[in-house]
Amino acid sequence: MKTITLKIDENNDLYEMRIGMEIYTLENVYKSKYGNLFDELNMAIETEWDSQVWLENRLKENKNE
């Protein structure tokens, strides 16, 4: 079993991924076998964030009506 740890910046972009004892960043992840995983996780985080923001905005709009 491996542990995966993700670090996300203030713009909700993935900037570091640790798998086991290895650390991957934008500088080295695409030279590894984890480049696609990094991209997929980054897109999933961004999609989740966009959905959350959209929902919060809709709730605010409904509250103001």
TORPA-4810 file (N, C-alpha, C, O; in nm, 3 decimals):
<nodes>
NODE_1_0.084_-0.116_0.000_0.000_0.000_0.000_0.090_0.124_0.000_0.193_0.126_0.067_M
NODE_2_0.049_0.227_-0.076_0.122_0.353_-0.082_0.033_0.466_-0.032_-0.088_0.463_-0.051_K
NODE_3_0.094_0.562_0.031_0.024_0.682_0.075_0.048_0.792_-0.027_0.161_0.813_-0.070_T
NODE_4_-0.060_0.862_-0.065_-0.049_0.975_-0.156_-0.090_1.100_-0.079_-0.197_1.104_-0.019_I
NODE_5_-0.003_1.201_-0.082_-0.031_1.328_-0.017_-0.027_1.437_-0.124_0.066_1.441_-0.205_T
NODE_6_-0.127_1.525_-0.124_-0.135_1.632_-0.222_-0.122_1.766_-0.152_-0.173_1.784_-0.042_L
NODE_7_-0.054_1.860_-0.218_-0.048_1.998_-0.170_-0.112_2.085_-0.277_-0.080_2.074_-0.396_K
NODE_8_-0.202_2.173_-0.233_-0.280_2.257_-0.322_-0.258_2.402_-0.283_-0.259_2.436_-0.165_I
NODE_9_-0.237_2.489_-0.383_-0.212_2.630_-0.352_-0.342_2.708_-0.335_-0.451_2.651_-0.342_D
NODE_10_-0.329_2.839_-0.314_-0.445_2.924_-0.288_-0.539_2.936_-0.407_-0.653_2.979_-0.392_E
NODE_11_-0.492_2.899_-0.526_-0.576_2.899_-0.647_-0.636_2.761_-0.673_-0.693_2.737_-0.780_N
NODE_12_-0.622_2.672_-0.576_-0.671_2.535_-0.587_-0.605_2.457_-0.700_-0.667_2.372_-0.764_N
NODE_13_-0.479_2.485_-0.722_-0.399_2.409_-0.818_-0.306_2.316_-0.741_-0.244_2.354_-0.642_D
NODE_14_-0.298_2.196_-0.789_-0.208_2.098_-0.731_-0.064_2.139_-0.763_-0.031_2.161_-0.880_L
NODE_15_0.020_2.149_-0.661_0.159_2.186_-0.689_0.259_2.084_-0.637_0.378_2.092_-0.669_Y
NODE_16_0.213_1.989_-0.557_0.305_1.885_-0.511_0.226_1.759_-0.481_0.116_1.764_-0.426_E
NODE_17_0.283_1.646_-0.518_0.222_1.517_-0.492_0.331_1.426_-0.438_0.436_1.407_-0.499_M
NODE_18_0.305_1.370_-0.322_0.400_1.276_-0.261_0.338_1.137_-0.268_0.225_1.116_-0.223_R
NODE_19_0.412_1.044_-0.325_0.369_0.905_-0.332_0.476_0.823_-0.262_0.589_0.811_-0.310_I
NODE_20_0.439_0.767_-0.148_0.539_0.699_-0.066_0.641_0.800_-0.020_0.605_0.899_0.045_G
NODE_21_0.765_0.778_-0.051_0.872_0.870_-0.010_0.915_0.965_-0.123_1.000_1.051_-0.101_M
NODE_22_0.856_0.950_-0.242_0.893_1.032_-0.357_0.805_1.156_-0.364_0.684_1.149_-0.343_E
NODE_23_0.866_1.271_-0.394_0.793_1.397_-0.408_0.796_1.438_-0.554_0.902_1.441_-0.617_I
NODE_24_0.678_1.470_-0.608_0.666_1.512_-0.747_0.609_1.654_-0.751_0.514_1.686_-0.680_Y
NODE_25_0.669_1.736_-0.836_0.623_1.873_-0.859_0.609_1.893_-1.009_0.634_1.800_-1.087_T
NODE_26_0.571_2.012_-1.050_0.560_2.040_-1.193_0.693_2.019_-1.265_0.696_1.989_-1.384_L
NODE_27_0.802_2.036_-1.193_0.934_2.022_-1.255_0.970_1.877_-1.288_1.048_1.852_-1.380_E
NODE_28_0.915_1.781_-1.214_0.959_1.643_-1.238_0.846_1.541_-1.261_0.874_1.429_-1.303_N
NODE_29_0.723_1.577_-1.235_0.616_1.477_-1.242_0.596_1.424_-1.384_0.563_1.307_-1.402_V
NODE_30_0.615_1.509_-1.485_0.589_1.464_-1.622_0.700_1.377_-1.678_0.685_1.318_-1.785_Y
NODE_31_0.810_1.368_-1.607_0.918_1.276_-1.644_0.898_1.140_-1.577_0.975_1.046_-1.600_K
NODE_32_0.795_1.131_-1.493_0.768_1.008_-1.419_0.644_0.939_-1.476_0.579_0.990_-1.567_S
NODE_33_0.613_0.824_-1.419_0.493_0.751_-1.463_0.367_0.811_-1.401_0.257_0.761_-1.428_K
NODE_34_0.378_0.916_-1.319_0.263_0.974_-1.250_0.213_1.104_-1.312_0.129_1.172_-1.253_Y
NODE_35_0.262_1.140_-1.429_0.219_1.263_-1.495_0.070_1.268_-1.520_0.006_1.370_-1.493_G
NODE_36_0.013_1.159_-1.572_-0.131_1.156_-1.600_-0.212_1.162_-1.471_-0.316_1.228_-1.466_N
NODE_37_-0.168_1.093_-1.367_-0.237_1.097_-1.239_-0.239_1.239_-1.184_-0.341_1.286_-1.135_L
NODE_38_-0.126_1.308_-1.192_-0.115_1.447_-1.147_-0.217_1.534_-1.220_-0.289_1.612_-1.157_F
NODE_39_-0.224_1.521_-1.352_-0.321_1.598_-1.431_-0.465_1.566_-1.394_-0.546_1.656_-1.376_D
NODE_40_-0.495_1.438_-1.382_-0.632_1.396_-1.349_-0.674_1.447_-1.211_-0.787_1.495_-1.195_E
NODE_41_-0.586_1.437_-1.115_-0.618_1.486_-0.981_-0.635_1.638_-0.982_-0.725_1.691_-0.917_L
NODE_42_-0.549_1.707_-1.055_-0.558_1.852_-1.063_-0.692_1.895_-1.125_-0.756_1.989_-1.077_N
NODE_43_-0.734_1.826_-1.230_-0.863_1.857_-1.294_-0.979_1.825_-1.200_-1.076_1.901_-1.195_M
NODE_44_-0.971_1.715_-1.127_-1.077_1.679_-1.034_-1.090_1.783_-0.923_-1.201_1.819_-0.885_A
NODE_45_-0.978_1.829_-0.872_-0.980_1.932_-0.768_-1.041_2.060_-0.822_-1.124_2.122_-0.756_I
NODE_46_-1.001_2.099_-0.941_-1.053_2.221_-1.002_-1.202_2.210_-1.029_-1.277_2.305_-1.004_E
NODE_47_-1.248_2.095_-1.080_-1.390_2.074_-1.106_-1.471_2.080_-0.977_-1.578_2.141_-0.973_T
NODE_48_-1.420_2.017_-0.872_-1.489_2.019_-0.743_-1.497_2.161_-0.690_-1.601_2.203_-0.639_E
NODE_49_-1.388_2.236_-0.702_-1.386_2.374_-0.655_-1.486_2.459_-0.733_-1.562_2.535_-0.673_W
NODE_50_-1.487_2.445_-0.866_-1.581_2.521_-0.948_-1.725_2.488_-0.911_-1.808_2.578_-0.905_D
NODE_51_-1.755_2.361_-0.886_-1.891_2.320_-0.846_-1.928_2.380_-0.713_-2.042_2.423_-0.694_S
NODE_52_-1.836_2.383_-0.621_-1.861_2.437_-0.488_-1.889_2.587_-0.497_-1.983_2.636_-0.434_Q
NODE_53_-1.809_2.659_-0.574_-1.828_2.803_-0.591_-1.962_2.830_-0.656_-2.034_2.920_-0.613_V
NODE_54_-1.996_2.753_-0.761_-2.123_2.772_-0.829_-2.239_2.753_-0.731_-2.332_2.833_-0.729_W
NODE_55_-2.233_2.647_-0.651_-2.340_2.618_-0.556_-2.351_2.729_-0.452_-2.461_2.772_-0.419_L
NODE_56_-2.239_2.776_-0.400_-2.242_2.884_-0.302_-2.303_3.011_-0.361_-2.380_3.080_-0.294_E
NODE_57_-2.270_3.041_-0.485_-2.328_3.159_-0.551_-2.478_3.144_-0.571_-2.553_3.240_-0.551_N
NODE_58_-2.522_3.024_-0.612_-2.666_3.002_-0.629_-2.739_3.015_-0.496_-2.848_3.072_-0.492_R
NODE_59_-2.682_2.963_-0.389_-2.745_2.975_-0.258_-2.756_3.121_-0.216_-2.858_3.162_-0.161_L
NODE_60_-2.654_3.198_-0.242_-2.658_3.342_-0.210_-2.765_3.413_-0.291_-2.838_3.496_-0.238_K
NODE_61_-2.774_3.379_-0.421_-2.876_3.440_-0.505_-3.016_3.407_-0.456_-3.102_3.495_-0.450_E
NODE_62_-3.038_3.281_-0.422_-3.170_3.240_-0.373_-3.204_3.307_-0.240_-3.320_3.340_-0.214_N
NODE_63_-3.105_3.327_-0.158_-3.125_3.391_-0.028_-3.165_3.538_-0.046_-3.242_3.592_0.033_K
NODE_64_-3.111_3.601_-0.151_-3.138_3.743_-0.175_-3.271_3.765_-0.248_-3.317_3.879_-0.257_N
NODE_65_-3.332_3.661_-0.299_-3.458_3.678_-0.374_-3.576_3.695_-0.283_-3.689_3.711_-0.329_E
</nodes>
